[in-house]
Amino acid sequence: MLFAEQLALTDRGLHYGDGLFETMAVVDGRVRLLPRHLHRLAHGSARLAIALPDLSALETALQEVAQSMGEGVLKLIITRGSGGRGYAPPQDAEPTLILLRYPQNLPTLDDAQAGIVLRLCTLRLARQPVLAGIKHLNRLEYVLARAEWHEPEIAEGLLLDTQGELIEAVASNVFIVKSGCIFTPCLDQCGVAGVMRAEVLACAERLGVAVGEARLCLDDVLSADEVFLTNSLHTIRPVRVLHEHREWAVGALTLRLQHALWGALCV
Amino acid sequence: MLFAEQLALTDRGLHYGDGLFETMAVVDGRVRLLPRHLHRLAHGSARLAIALPDLSALETALQEVAQSMGEGVLKLIITRGSGGRGYAPPQDAEPTLILLRYPQNLPTLDDAQAGIVLRLCTLRLARQPVLAGIKHLNRLEYVLARAEWHEPEIAEGLLLDTQGELIEAVASNVFIVKSGCIFTPCLDQCGVAGVMRAEVLACAERLGVAVGEARLCLDDVLSADEVFLTNSLHTIRPVRVLHEHREWAVGALTLRLQHALWGALCV
């Protein structure tokens, strides 16, 4: 059995957050961007020196589950496995794989085009280059950031780091458009490098739009022509409002990118 | 039943490290420093807005387990509980309590007096004031720091933060002695405020020794007259060697403090 039916109370995922996860959209019986998810998982495993499961067996298993599900969300967790007391990773740890199914309707292109309200979080992300970019299980900062608001009309929270650099949103990456160029924050100090972020970067390049990573701050958001968020489930979401700061019309370049992205995702 | 027999695969302790833990020494059928452990747990729960379990019921349950164990280690984990997908903490979450028993012999005063070899870790702790001091479940930095060495003769690894400040060791707090005064690093940016650290601070005050928190760096360690570590299981451990840096004789003030501490712990 590839996926655990229950978790040992000694699992290091619980004790230390010693593991990784992927949240994947299932559309038309297939995992969207599966190769990118598997690639990020392999990269994260290498960074944490967690033994990688057989990726082709995992791919097959995920595809089978997706097919039986039709539409929804799959969350895969991989931990270093069970261990004794103490931080030292056991030499012979067998990784634990957990798969959770959340049947639900995913946003359509129409939903995605409506645009969202964003707020600025008070919590600032810590800078830890050793963990930056990977989707590990140490997510207390994001829990605390998400706990800052309850208003259902606010879809996301913007996150700066402790030095005031723009990083991402709580469960999304952020992009800004300035004079026809697209920028997204560097994620070498903190933040999660989303698979949809990578797909959007590739999509913009295919369109011949100038696009790249940059060191950005809140002022860059406030002076941007367009702002949008990306994540695996919501694809691209234009930002209409940064609560108590600024409003934008849904931008032409954002819409163009959104159409191109959906075209590529539906192939 | 106060303690969970198994963990739901949806538990937020696993998904986000959304919880706290305590590692407690059991000696002569009693939990050592139990009031300090419960106090830290209450403080951590308040910081993370995790519903606190009934502390007097928890105290009674821990004492009963300790009595049946005699000697060993108890690890208590408390998570925010189970939840749906997404970082937002559920309003009605019921905390999960997990208790793990590790029967083993604890170090004696003789063991503790022998002194240890310490190394300097390459990993630098991130500065995150919102999480600093509390014993939460986001411990990947410590896993990676502990994975830096395999030599059994090296007992602990010294940790600086990303700005080069001295913070602690992987599973201990650190103290230095200079000209008869004792200093331990401030833990307002990162690190875990150990219960034995608090006990040693109180013990030094009772002895009339000048003692306090300070912003320290590696040079302060290298120029210290004496260096020692504290943790719940090992009490005070004199540092004899900082690997590739310096050696010390076991110091008079460290030994004096060690005797006074053991006297207080055995009451």
Interface residues (C-beta under 8 A of the other chain):
Chain A: A4 Q6 L7 L9 T10 D11 R12 G13 L14 H15 Y16 G17 D18 F21 T23 L48 A49 V73 K75 I77 T79 R80 G84 R85 G86 Y87 A88 P89 I98 L100 Y102 L123 A126 R127 Q128 V130 L131 H136 L137 N138 R139 L140 E141 Y142 V143 L144 A145 R146 A147 T162 V170 A171 C190
Chain B: A4 Q6 L7 L9 T10 D11 R12 G13 L14 H15 Y16 G17 D18 F21 T23 L48 A49 V73 K75 I77 T79 R80 G84 R85 G86 Y87 A88 P89 I98 L100 Y102 L123 L125 A126 R127 Q128 V130 L131 H136 L137 N138 R139 L140 E141 Y142 V143 L144 A145 R146 A147 T162 V170 A171 C190
